[in-house]
Amino acid sequence: MKEAFMIFVIMAVILTPFLPSLLKGKCPNCGKRKLDTFEPEQAEAPSPGTYIAYFSCQNCEMRFERNKSGPLVPLQSDSIPHVTVQ
């Protein structure tokens, strides 16, 4: 029993560095797990009760927005002129 527990602990320690890449969102355009969140510099103030998150794909360089927990919607290029990637 102790050996099985130690194997589980060692596997958990080995897999820990890969967790951030496994938990990233999947890009609907290219299908890769390279979505990062960003905050636009010049965005209008959202009305109370709304939550809009912005995402940028590192692979295909497309930008998306998500209202609450809805689907990812591609952004038009002129809606947010300049972004800061975090």
Number of C-alpha atoms within 10 A of each C-alpha: 5 7 8 9 10 11 11 12 11 11 11 11 10 10 9 9 10 9 9 8 11 11 9 14 16 15 22 16 15 13 13 15 17 19 24 17 18 17 16 15 11 11 12 8 6 9 7 6 6 8 11 11 15 20 24 22 22 14 14 14 13 18 24 22 18 16 13 11 9 9 11 17 14 16 16 11 10 7 9 15 11 13 15 9 11 7
